[in-house]
C-alpha cells in the first residue's frame, strides 16, 4: 500500500507540472496577441484625424533662384568627369564630376561651355566656345578629349588646359562633334559680321568720295559765272565810248 501511495503521488506531481507548463504556454501565447491588438489600436488612433490645426512656428517664403542660364538653350547635356592640367606639378588634377552643357544664347547666338558638380552644383568650367578653339582626342584614351580655353570658373580669366572623360565612346564622339560644329558656326558668323562691316566702310568711303566731287563741280560753276560777268563788263564800257563819240 505504501508503494502504491508513493506511485500515485509521483503521478499527481507530473500532472501538476504538465498542467502548469500548459497554462504558462497559453498565457505566453495570449499575451503577444493582446499586445499586438493594443499596437493596432494605437496605430488606428494615430491615423484618425482629430481636426486640430497646428500653425507653423516659422513661415518660409519662396525665393527665386537664378542660375544665369534662363536666356540660353542647351544644345548638349552629358555626364562626365573634368580634369585640368597643373603646370607647376606637371600632372592632371580632377576638377569635378557632373554635367557638362553647351548653352546657346537666345539673342546673341554665342555658345558657352558650362559644367557643374553633381552634388554641390559648383562650377567646374565656364568659358565661351570661340572659332580658334580645337578639341582633340586624348592620347591613350578614346573616351577622353582635350582643349585649351580662357576659363572664368574661378571669377577671373585663366588659360586652362582641360581634359574631359565620358562613360562611353559615343558620348565622347557626340561632345567632340558638337564642339566642332559650334566653332565652325561661330567662324561663319564672324565672317558675315566682317563682311557687313566692310560693306559699311565701303559705303562711307563712296559717300565721302562723292562730296569732294560735288564741291569741285560747284566751284567750276561759280568760276564760269564769274567769267561771264567779267566778259559783260568790257562790252558795257565800249557802248559808253561809242555814245560819247557820236555826241
C-alpha angles and dihedrals in degrees: 000000000000088000093052092048093054090047093053090046091057091048091052092050093052092048091050091050091049093047091049092050091049092051091049092050092050091048093048091048092048096048097063090049090053091048091048090051091051090050091052091049090050092049090049090051090052092052093052116102109237093190093234117139117210115197117218116255094220123034114211120206125213114258121204110232118203123197098185090244097095094104094044135082121217112235093173132027119173138151116242147140120252129210133182127204115245107213095193095051093033092225143101117263125197113247098184147293120252143087124332118204137186107211124195118204113235096221108029097031092223117146126216134184116233127178127180132187112255098233107030097027088223113161112253098175134011121168142127120259105233131182094255093062122101128189119208137184114262112247112252096012122074093190093060136068136184138213142163122243144164096243126200100187094115095047096264134070113265130174102237134181106213132196121190126192125200132199093240139029091238093059091050092052091047091052094049094046094048091046091052093047090053093051091050093049091049089051091054091049092053090049091052091048091049091049093050091047091050091050090052091051091050090051091051091048092050091050092049091048092053094053096063090048091053090049092051090050091051090050092051090051090051091050091051091053092049091051091051091052091050091051092051094054097063091051091055091053091051091054091051091052091051091052092052093050093052091051 
